Amino acid sequence: MICTTIINKDLKGILAALESCEMAEIRLDSCDLSMKDIEEVFSSDVPLVATCRIAELMTGEPSLQDPSMSEQSREFKAMQIAEKKLIRAIEAGARYVDVEIEVQKQMSKRIRNTAHENGTIFLRSYHDFSGTGSVDQLRSMVENCRYHGADMVKLVTTAHSQEDVDRVMSLYEWCRTEAGNGVEALADGGLIAFCMGEEGKQSRIECLKKGAPYTYAALSAEEAAAPGQWPAAEMAEKVYGNHKFVNSDPLVMPVSKSYAQRAIIAAALADGESHLKGYTSCGDNESALKVAQMLGAEVRRDGSELIINGISASLGCLDKSELHVGESGLLTRVMIPVMTQLCPEKVTFTGEKTLPGRPLTGAKEILEILGAESYNCSQESLEVMEGDDCLRIPLAVRGPLKPGRADISGKHGSQLISGLLMALPFAERNSNLVVHEPKSIPYMFITLEILKKFGIKIGNEMLGGRDFLESNGDWSLCTEMVFKVKGGQKFKAADIDLEGDWSAAANFLVAGAIFGKAELSGLDTTSLQADLCVMDILMDAGASLSQLDGDKGNITVQRAPLKAFNVDASNCPDLFPIISVLAAFCQGTSRLEGVGRLANKESNRAKAIIGMLTQMGVKASVEDDEMVIEGHSLTERILNSNMLKGGSYTSCHDHRMVMALKVASLGADSPIVIDDEECVGKSFPQFHEIFDILVK
């Protein structure tokens, strides 16, 4: 990325300049800003570097020009002023803070601690305005910056020859190959090294090819902060060429189908008329509405509002022998336990498209523990891999579920457990459901939240070892969940607002983080949806995110230097396709844990993702339960002609693979043609229309 250095400006001038910057360094030593002004500047969505040069303050700050002050007093006072300004910038939202290596140790430590408390990257810098030292001297300075707490190191010298430039550029490879002294941590986007002067001018671009997260340019030729600094517009033309960046007015996200499907079924089971506001149509949601009607509920639509008159369900109340669940795995797993309670006789489940080929791993064992019968109904379902006796659509079940205590495994996911939580309240007696090795825990809490709104009370407790207890409830460390379900309950009608979908939003947030800027509306940052964690993933990767007007206000993501990230995605497996694309544009090696959750989706997603990335030229592999992806920044890919490879790709008829491929196409060297784009209708039929708005 190109970081534009802003000097000699007041508040108004800086805010005007930021409108044309993708990233900026604010020189607090030369800009005329009050502490209040600093707060306003650094609240910008543009990723900002806060810098305050001590030497410049000593010559420019009016309060330091008293001739009676000693040189030592002037320097001490300058450091105090710089520290106050930098800390105020950090607290206001600076993405980076740059502290010169010459700064006193205690001042540096205080600024570093404040930076880490506020999520700001702490950068130590060294400048040589006279020349370029030897290779050993340069390496020693990098080590010194790293030793003194640098998250990133900036090393800038003055070049008098190409040999000077070559020595500085050699630092990138040295960091990659060195081990044991800490500089190897700088190899992937942690080093910014280039040269000043006319001889070093090209190195300001060359450093991006070597993996520097950003380089420095001037607002204009007349406003250069150092010799050899390119004007930002001229540098952008050299770096980006014809590459287009995305930007748009607010994009409205569809309803969460995780919420909508659960709410539709709960409303169908309820006594009375429910109103579900904010509904948007997709294949899975429409399947849920058809199921509601098959149960006997009346469904009406008034714009984006669903009006559902429920059946006042109770144990054994229905005479149904068959239920068609479309292509929805969630609907299948939720309705299997529910139908065992509502129907006294056998019920056959049918489905379509990719659903019949997807095994319902663990379902047969769990149903048997709770006293229900289940078996496959077709020869195709029986012709499975050796040793695989999983249920598959079409299948038949017979209940009812046996109340009492049941110990079951949660390692195959939460959807069947959500079905049990919806079904067990119909039992004549109370039940204790003990779930070992729970996965996708947030989705269980979504189920509990929906059930509570429809009058169903279920107690729950999360358990785990010392790590879990000390983590203040980290879902990934939970080893057991206990649900206490009172029998003989009735669903009551409810009026609820359906949430926007974080699974859909993730695609546009990633697109904005890599390729420009995106603003999204219709989302709630207090949501229980597991895929809300895409916000944490993006922040860990270095993206710039902001939200105004409370928890439901518009969310803006803006491109910033991206670095490799590690994430346990076991609780949010639907994010894997799109965050694998994110990882391909993050400098370094990212690790995505939770691959085991991907096998039984609309495709074998682990295989599909690795196939997609490999075809694109991205180094990716699966190691045990981790997906390991080697990434490069967009800037490095452009300059090294290493964009993702275009061509013909398969979606594996998986809606989430289509969305990931479309986002990846923004960074491809030629068009990406997808064999089946229409399968996005399963969850997000408006995707292509909204994507076209983003890239217009």
C-alpha positions in Angstrom: 0.0 0.0 0.0 1.0 3.6 -0.4 1.2 5.7 2.8 1.1 9.4 2.0 3.1 11.6 4.4 1.2 14.7 5.5 3.2 17.6 6.7 2.6 21.3 7.5 -1.2 21.0 7.6 -3.9 22.1 10.1 -7.0 20.1 10.9 -8.9 21.2 7.8 -6.0 20.6 5.5 -5.4 17.1 6.9 -9.1 16.0 6.6 -9.2 17.3 3.0 -6.0 15.4 2.2 -7.2 12.2 3.7 -10.0 12.0 1.1 -7.5 11.1 -1.5 -5.3 8.8 0.6 -5.6 5.0 1.0 -3.2 5.3 4.0 -1.4 8.2 5.6 1.4 9.2 8.0 0.5 12.2 10.1 3.7 14.1 11.1 2.6 15.5 14.4 5.9 17.4 14.7 5.0 19.6 11.8 1.2 19.7 11.6 -0.6 22.4 13.6 -3.0 20.2 15.7 -4.4 20.6 19.2 -5.1 17.5 21.3 -8.7 17.7 20.3 -7.7 18.0 16.6 -5.5 14.9 17.0 -8.5 12.9 18.3 -10.6 13.9 15.3 -7.9 13.1 12.7 -7.1 9.7 14.1 -10.8 8.7 14.3 -10.7 8.5 10.5 -11.4 5.2 8.7 -8.2 5.7 6.7 -5.4 3.6 8.3 -3.1 6.2 9.9 0.5 6.2 11.1 1.2 8.6 14.0 4.8 10.0 13.9 6.4 12.8 15.9 10.1 13.5 15.1 12.0 14.8 18.1 14.6 16.8 16.1 11.8 18.5 14.1 10.0 19.5 17.2 13.1 21.0 18.7 13.5 23.3 15.7 9.8 24.0 15.0 7.9 24.0 18.3 7.4 27.6 19.5 7.6 26.6 23.2 11.1 25.2 22.7 12.7 28.2 21.1 13.5 30.0 24.4 17.3 30.8 24.1 17.7 30.4 27.9 16.8 26.7 27.7 19.7 24.2 27.6 20.0 21.8 24.8 19.3 18.9 27.3 16.2 20.7 28.6 14.9 21.4 25.1 15.3 17.7 24.1 13.6 16.5 27.3 10.7 18.9 26.8 10.4 17.8 23.1 10.2 14.2 24.1 7.4 15.0 26.6 5.4 16.8 23.9 6.0 14.0 21.4 4.9 11.4 23.9 1.6 13.2 24.8 0.8 13.7 21.1 1.5 10.1 20.2 -0.4 8.6 23.1 -3.4 10.8 22.2 -3.2 9.6 18.6 -3.0 6.0 19.8 -6.1 6.3 22.0 -8.0 8.0 19.2 -7.4 5.1 16.8 -4.0 5.3 15.2 -3.3 2.0 13.3 0.5 2.4 13.7 2.7 4.5 15.9 6.3 5.2 14.8 8.9 5.9 17.5 12.5 6.6 16.5 15.1 4.3 17.9 16.9 7.3 19.5 14.0 7.9 21.9 14.6 7.3 25.6 13.8 3.8 26.8 11.1 4.7 29.3 9.3 6.9 26.9 9.4 4.2 24.3 8.1 1.6 26.8 5.2 3.8 27.8 4.2 4.4 24.2 4.5 0.7 23.4 2.4 -0.3 26.3 -0.3 2.2 25.3 -0.1 0.9 21.7 -0.6 -2.7 22.7 -3.5 -1.8 25.1 -5.3 -0.1 22.2 -4.5 -2.6 19.4 -2.0 -0.2 17.7 1.1 -1.6 15.9 4.3 -0.4 17.5 6.9 0.6 14.9 10.5 1.5 15.7 12.3 3.5 13.0 15.9 4.3 12.1 16.9 7.1 9.6 20.3 7.8 8.2 20.2 11.1 6.3 23.9 11.0 5.4 24.5 7.6 3.8 24.1 3.8 4.1 26.1 1.7 6.5 27.6 -1.7 5.9 25.5 -4.9 5.8 26.5 -5.7 9.3 25.6 -2.2 10.5 22.2 -2.4 8.9 21.4 -5.8 10.3 22.5 -4.7 13.7 20.1 -1.8 13.6 17.2 -4.0 12.6 18.1 -6.3 15.5 18.3 -3.3 17.8 14.8 -2.1 16.8 13.4 -5.5 17.3 15.1 -5.9 20.7 13.5 -2.7 21.8 10.0 -4.0 21.4 9.2 -3.3 17.7 6.2 -5.1 16.2 7.5 -3.7 12.9 10.8 -2.1 11.9 11.3 0.8 9.5 14.9 1.4 8.3 15.6 4.2 5.9 19.0 5.3 4.7 20.3 7.7 2.0 21.6 6.0 -1.1 24.6 7.3 -3.1 24.8 4.3 -5.4 23.0 1.2 -6.4 25.3 -0.8 -4.1 23.8 1.2 -1.2 20.3 0.2 -2.3 21.2 -3.4 -2.8 22.5 -3.6 0.8 19.2 -2.3 2.2 17.1 -4.5 0.0 19.1 -7.6 1.1 17.6 -7.2 4.5 14.3 -8.7 3.4 15.9 -12.0 2.4 18.1 -12.0 5.5 15.0 -11.7 7.7 13.4 -14.7 5.9 16.4 -16.9 6.4 17.6 -15.8 9.8 16.6 -17.7 12.9 17.2 -17.3 16.6 17.5 -13.5 17.0 13.8 -12.5 16.5 14.2 -10.8 13.1 12.6 -13.8 11.3 9.3 -12.5 12.8 9.7 -9.5 10.5 9.9 -11.5 7.3 6.2 -11.5 6.5 5.3 -7.8 6.4 7.2 -6.7 9.5 10.0 -4.8 7.7 9.9 -1.5 5.8 13.3 -0.8 4.4 14.2 1.5 1.5 16.5 4.4 0.5 16.1 8.1 0.2 17.6 10.3 -2.5 17.4 10.0 -6.3 19.5 6.8 -6.2 17.0 5.3 -3.8 13.8 6.5 -5.4 13.0 3.2 -7.1 13.6 1.3 -3.8 10.4 2.9 -2.4 8.5 0.7 -4.9 10.9 -2.2 -4.9 10.3 -2.7 -1.1 6.7 -3.5 -1.9 7.8 -6.3 -4.2 10.0 -7.6 -1.4 7.0 -7.8 1.0 7.0 -4.5 2.8 3.4 -3.8 4.0 3.5 -0.2 2.7 5.8 2.5 1.4 5.8 6.3 1.7 4.9 9.0 -0.8 4.2 12.7 -0.7 0.9 14.5 -1.3 2.6 16.3 -4.2 6.1 17.0 -5.5 6.2 20.2 -3.6 5.3 18.5 -0.3 7.9 15.8 -0.1 9.0 15.0 3.4 12.3 13.4 2.4 14.6 13.3 -0.7 13.4 11.0 -3.5 9.8 10.7 -2.3 7.3 10.1 -5.1 4.1 12.1 -5.4 1.3 9.7 -4.3 -0.6 9.9 -7.5 2.5 9.2 -9.6 3.4 6.3 -7.4 -0.1 4.9 -7.5 0.0 4.8 -11.3 3.4 2.9 -11.1 2.2 0.5 -8.5 -1.4 -0.3 -9.4 -1.5 0.4 -13.1 -5.0 -0.4 -14.4 -6.2 -2.3 -11.2 -9.6 -1.1 -10.1 -10.6 -0.9 -6.5 -14.1 -1.6 -5.1 -16.3 1.1 -3.4 -20.0 1.6 -3.1 -22.9 3.1 -1.3 -24.2 0.9 1.7 -25.0 -2.7 0.7 -28.0 -4.1 2.4 -27.5 -7.6 3.7 -30.1 -10.4 3.5 -31.7 -12.0 6.6 -29.8 -14.7 8.4 -31.2 -18.0 7.3 -29.9 -19.5 10.6 -32.4 -17.2 12.4 -35.1 -17.2 9.8 -35.4 -21.0 9.5 -35.5 -21.6 13.2 -38.0 -18.8 13.7 -40.2 -20.1 10.9 -40.4 -23.6 12.4 -41.0 -22.2 15.9 -43.8 -20.0 14.6 -45.3 -23.0 12.8 -45.3 -24.9 16.0 -46.7 -22.1 18.1 -50.2 -21.4 19.3 -51.4 -18.2 17.6 -50.2 -15.7 15.0 -46.5 -14.8 14.8 -45.0 -11.9 12.9 -41.4 -12.2 11.6 -40.1 -8.9 10.3 -37.2 -8.3 7.9 -37.6 -11.5 5.9 -35.7 -12.0 2.6 -36.2 -15.0 0.4 -33.6 -17.7 -0.4 -33.9 -21.4 -1.3 -33.4 -22.7 2.3 -35.8 -20.1 3.8 -38.5 -21.0 1.2 -38.0 -24.7 2.1 -38.6 -23.8 5.7 -41.9 -22.0 4.8 -43.0 -25.0 2.7 -42.3 -27.3 5.7 -44.3 -24.9 7.9 -47.2 -25.3 5.5 -46.8 -29.1 5.3 -47.2 -29.1 9.1 -50.5 -27.3 8.7 -49.4 -23.7 9.5 -50.9 -20.8 7.6 -48.3 -18.5 6.0 -48.9 -15.0 4.6 -46.5 -12.3 3.4 -46.8 -8.6 3.8 -43.8 -7.1 2.1 -40.8 -8.2 4.1 -43.0 -9.5 7.0 -44.1 -13.1 7.4 -47.3 -13.8 9.2 -47.5 -17.4 10.4 -50.5 -18.9 12.2 -49.1 -21.9 14.0 -50.6 -25.4 14.7 -50.3 -25.3 18.5 -48.2 -28.4 18.4 -48.1 -31.1 21.0 -46.8 -34.6 21.4 -48.3 -36.9 18.7 -50.5 -34.2 17.2 -49.8 -34.8 13.5 -50.7 -37.6 11.1 -47.8 -37.1 8.6 -45.9 -39.8 6.8 -43.6 -37.7 4.6 -41.7 -34.4 4.8 -39.7 -32.8 2.0 -36.9 -30.5 3.3 -35.5 -29.1 0.0 -31.7 -28.8 0.0 -31.4 -27.6 3.6 -29.1 -29.6 5.9 -30.2 -27.4 8.9 -33.9 -28.0 8.1 -33.3 -31.7 7.9 -31.5 -32.0 11.2 -33.9 -29.8 13.0 -37.1 -31.5 11.7 -36.0 -35.1 12.3 -36.3 -34.8 16.1 -39.3 -32.6 15.9 -41.2 -35.0 13.6 -40.4 -37.9 16.0 -42.3 -36.0 18.6 -45.2 -34.7 16.5 -46.0 -37.9 14.5 -46.8 -41.2 16.3 -45.9 -43.2 13.1 -42.9 -43.5 10.8 -42.0 -40.3 8.8 -40.0 -40.4 5.6 -37.8 -37.4 4.8 -37.0 -36.5 1.2 -34.7 -33.8 -0.3 -33.2 -32.5 -3.5 -30.0 -31.4 -5.3 -26.9 -31.9 -3.2 -28.7 -33.0 0.0 -29.2 -36.7 -0.7 -25.4 -37.1 -1.2 -24.6 -35.5 2.2 -24.2 -37.9 5.1 -25.9 -37.0 8.4 -22.9 -38.0 10.4 -23.7 -39.0 14.0 -27.4 -38.6 13.6 -28.3 -42.3 13.8 -26.3 -42.8 17.0 -27.8 -39.8 18.7 -31.4 -40.8 17.8 -30.8 -44.3 19.1 -29.6 -43.0 22.4 -32.8 -41.0 22.7 -34.9 -44.1 21.8 -35.9 -43.2 18.2 -35.5 -45.5 15.2 -33.9 -44.3 12.0 -32.9 -45.9 8.7 -32.0 -45.2 5.1 -34.8 -45.7 2.6 -33.1 -46.0 -0.8 -30.4 -48.3 -2.4 -28.4 -45.1 -3.2 -28.3 -44.3 0.5 -27.1 -47.8 1.4 -24.4 -47.8 -1.2 -21.9 -45.8 0.8 -18.2 -46.1 1.7 -17.2 -49.2 3.5 -17.7 -48.8 7.2 -20.0 -45.7 6.7 -23.5 -46.4 8.0 -24.5 -42.7 8.2 -28.1 -41.7 7.5 -28.7 -40.0 4.2 -31.8 -38.6 2.5 -34.2 -40.2 1.8 -34.5 -41.7 5.3 -37.2 -42.7 7.8 -37.6 -42.0 11.5 -40.0 -43.2 14.2 -40.3 -41.8 17.7 -41.1 -40.5 20.2 -37.9 -39.4 21.9 -37.3 -40.8 25.3 -37.1 -38.1 28.0 -34.6 -38.2 30.9 -30.8 -38.0 30.8 -29.0 -38.5 27.5 -25.3 -38.2 26.9 -24.5 -37.5 23.3 -21.5 -36.4 21.2 -21.5 -32.9 19.7 -18.4 -33.3 17.6 -20.4 -33.6 14.3 -22.1 -30.2 14.8 -24.9 -28.4 16.4 -27.8 -28.7 14.0 -29.3 -32.0 15.2 -28.8 -30.8 18.8 -30.8 -27.7 17.9 -33.5 -30.0 16.6 -33.5 -31.9 19.9 -33.8 -28.6 21.8 -36.9 -27.8 19.7 -38.3 -31.3 20.2 -37.7 -32.3 23.8 -40.0 -29.6 25.2 -42.9 -31.7 23.8 -41.9 -34.7 26.0 -44.1 -35.7 28.9 -41.2 -35.5 31.4 -38.1 -33.4 31.9 -34.9 -34.1 30.1 -31.2 -33.5 30.7 -29.2 -33.4 27.5 -25.5 -33.6 28.0 -23.4 -32.8 24.9 -19.8 -33.8 24.9 -17.2 -32.2 22.6 -19.7 -29.5 21.4 -19.0 -27.8 18.1 -20.7 -24.7 16.5 -21.7 -23.6 20.0 -23.0 -20.2 18.8 -25.7 -21.8 16.7 -27.0 -23.7 19.8 -27.4 -20.3 21.5 -29.2 -18.9 18.5 -31.7 -21.8 18.9 -32.0 -21.1 22.6 -32.6 -17.4 21.9 -35.3 -18.2 19.3 -37.0 -20.7 21.6 -37.0 -18.2 24.5 -38.9 -15.7 22.3 -41.5 -18.4 21.5 -42.0 -19.1 25.2 -39.8 -22.2 25.6 -37.5 -22.3 28.7 -34.3 -24.3 28.6 -31.5 -24.1 31.1 -27.9 -24.4 29.9 -24.5 -24.7 31.4 -21.1 -24.7 29.7 -18.3 -26.8 31.3 -14.6 -27.3 30.7 -11.2 -27.6 32.2 -9.0 -25.0 33.8 -8.3 -23.3 30.4 -12.0 -22.8 29.9 -12.5 -21.4 33.4 -9.7 -19.0 33.1 -10.8 -17.9 29.6 -14.0 -16.3 30.8 -16.2 -18.6 28.7 -14.2 -19.1 25.5 -16.4 -21.3 23.4 -13.5 -23.1 21.7 -12.3 -24.4 25.1 -15.7 -25.7 26.2 -15.7 -29.5 26.5 -19.3 -30.1 27.6 -22.7 -28.5 27.6 -25.7 -29.4 29.7 -29.2 -28.5 28.7 -32.1 -28.8 31.1 -35.4 -29.1 29.2 -38.7 -29.0 31.0 -41.3 -31.3 29.5 -44.9 -30.5 28.5 -44.1 -27.0 27.2 -46.1 -25.2 24.4 -44.7 -22.8 21.8 -46.3 -19.4 22.0 -46.7 -16.9 19.2 -44.1 -14.2 19.0 -43.3 -11.0 17.1 -39.6 -10.7 16.2 -37.2 -8.8 14.0 -35.0 -11.2 12.0 -31.3 -10.4 11.9 -29.1 -9.7 8.9 -26.8 -12.5 7.8 -23.1 -12.4 8.8 -22.4 -15.4 6.6 -23.4 -13.3 3.6 -21.7 -10.1 4.9 -18.4 -11.9 5.3 -17.9 -12.0 1.5 -18.3 -8.2 1.1 -16.3 -7.4 4.2 -13.4 -9.5 2.8 -13.8 -7.9 -0.6 -13.5 -4.4 0.9 -10.6 -5.4 3.1 -8.5 -6.6 0.2 -9.7 -4.6 -2.8 -10.8 -1.2 -1.6 -13.8 -0.2 0.6 -17.2 -1.6 1.5 -20.1 -0.3 3.6 -22.7 -2.7 4.9 -26.1 -2.2 6.5 -28.6 -4.5 8.2 -26.2 -6.1 10.6 -26.1 -6.4 14.4 -22.7 -6.6 16.1 -24.2 -8.0 19.3 -25.5 -11.0 17.3 -25.0 -14.6 18.4 -24.3 -15.7 14.9 -21.0 -17.6 14.7 -19.9 -15.8 11.5 -19.8 -12.5 13.3 -16.3 -13.6 14.2 -15.3 -12.5 10.7 -14.9 -9.1 12.3 -12.3 -10.5 14.7 -10.5 -12.4 11.9 -10.3 -9.2 9.7 -9.0 -7.1 12.6 -6.4 -9.8 13.4 -5.4 -9.6 9.8 -5.0 -5.9 10.0 -8.1 -4.6 8.2 -9.6 -1.2 9.0 -13.1 -1.6 10.4 -15.5 1.0 11.9 -19.2 1.2 12.9 -21.2 4.3 13.7 -24.6 4.8 15.3 -24.5 1.9 17.7 -24.6 -1.9 17.4 -26.9 -1.9 14.4 -25.2 1.0 12.5 -23.5 0.6 9.2 -20.2 -1.2 9.2 -17.3 0.1 7.0 -14.3 -1.9 6.1 -11.4 -0.2 4.3 -8.2 -1.7 2.7 -5.1 -1.7 5.0 -1.9 -3.7 5.1 -2.9 -7.3 5.7 -0.9 -9.8 7.6 -1.2 -13.6 8.1 -3.7 -14.7 10.8 -4.4 -17.9 12.8 -8.0 -18.8 13.6 -10.0 -21.7 15.0 -13.0 -21.8 12.7 -14.5 -24.9 14.2 -17.5 -22.9 15.4 -17.9 -21.0 12.1 -17.2 -23.5 9.3 -19.2 -21.5 6.7 -16.5 -18.9 6.8 -13.8 -21.2 5.5 -14.2 -20.5 1.7 -14.1 -16.7 2.0 -11.4 -16.5 4.7 -9.2 -18.8 2.6 -9.4 -16.1 -0.1 -8.5 -13.5 2.6 -5.5 -15.6 3.6 -4.3 -15.6 0.0 -3.9 -11.8 0.2 -2.4 -11.7 3.7 1.4 -11.4 3.9 2.7 -14.6 5.4 1.4 -18.1 6.3 -2.2 -18.2 7.8 -3.5 -21.3 9.6 -7.2 -22.1 9.7 -8.2 -24.7 12.2 -11.3 -26.8 12.1 -11.0 -28.5 8.7 -12.8 -31.6 10.0 -16.1 -29.6 10.1 -16.1 -29.2 6.3 -16.6 -32.7 4.9 -20.4 -32.8 5.0 -21.4 -29.5 3.6 -22.9 -28.8 0.1 -19.5 -30.0 -1.1 -16.4 -31.5 0.6 -15.4 -28.0 1.3 -11.8 -28.7 2.4 -11.2 -30.5 -0.9 -13.0 -27.8 -2.9 -11.1 -24.9 -1.2 -7.7 -26.6 -1.7 -8.5 -27.3 -5.3 -9.6 -23.7 -5.8 -6.5 -22.2 -4.2 -4.1 -24.6 -6.0 -5.6 -23.8 -9.4 -5.2 -20.1 -8.6 -1.5 -20.6 -7.9 -1.8 -20.2 -4.1 0.3 -22.6 -1.9 -2.2 -24.3 0.3 -2.4 -27.7 2.2 -4.2 -29.5 5.0 -2.2 -30.6 8.0 -4.2 -32.6 10.4 -7.1 -30.3 11.2 -5.5 -27.2 9.9 -5.6 -25.5 6.5 -2.3 -23.8 5.8 -2.3 -21.0 3.3 0.7 -19.0 2.1 -0.4 -15.4 1.2 1.0 -12.3 -0.4 -0.3 -8.8 -0.3 -2.3 -7.4 -3.2 0.5 -4.9 -3.8 3.2 -7.5 -3.9 1.0 -9.7 -6.2 0.5 -6.8 -8.6 4.1 -5.7 -8.8 5.4 -9.3 -9.1 2.8 -10.3 -11.7 1.6 -12.9 -9.3 -2.2 -12.3 -9.4 -4.5 -15.3 -8.9 -4.9 -17.3 -12.0 -8.2 -16.9 -13.9 -9.9 -19.6 -16.0 -12.7 -22.1 -15.6 -13.5 -23.1 -12.0 -16.1 -25.5 -10.4 -18.2 -24.3 -7.6 -18.9 -28.0 -6.7 -22.5 -26.8 -6.6 -21.8 -25.1 -3.3 -23.2 -21.6 -2.7 -20.4 -20.5 -0.4 -17.7 -21.6 -3.0 -19.4 -19.4 -5.6 -19.3 -16.4 -3.4 -15.6 -17.0 -2.5 -14.7 -17.4 -6.2 -16.5 -14.2 -7.1 -14.5 -12.3 -4.5 -11.3 -14.0 -5.6 -12.0 -12.9 -9.2 -11.3 -9.3 -8.1 -7.6 -10.3 -7.7 -7.2 -12.6 -10.8 -5.1 -12.0 -13.8 -8.0 -12.9 -16.2 -11.8 -13.6 -15.8 -12.9 -16.5 -13.5 -15.7 -18.5 -15.1 -17.8 -20.6 -12.6 -19.7 -23.6 -13.8 -22.7 -23.2 -11.5 -23.3 -19.7 -10.2 -27.0 -20.2 -9.6 -26.6 -22.4 -6.6 -26.1 -19.2 -4.5 -29.9 -19.0 -4.6 -29.8 -21.6 -1.8 -28.8 -18.9 0.7 -28.4 -15.6 -1.1 -30.2 -15.2 -4.4 -29.4 -11.4 -4.4 -25.6 -12.0 -4.2 -24.8 -11.4 -7.8 -26.8 -8.2 -8.0 -25.2 -6.8 -4.8 -21.7 -7.9 -5.9 -22.2 -6.0 -9.2 -23.0 -2.9 -7.2 -19.8 -3.3 -5.2 -17.6 -3.6 -8.3 -19.4 -1.1 -10.6 
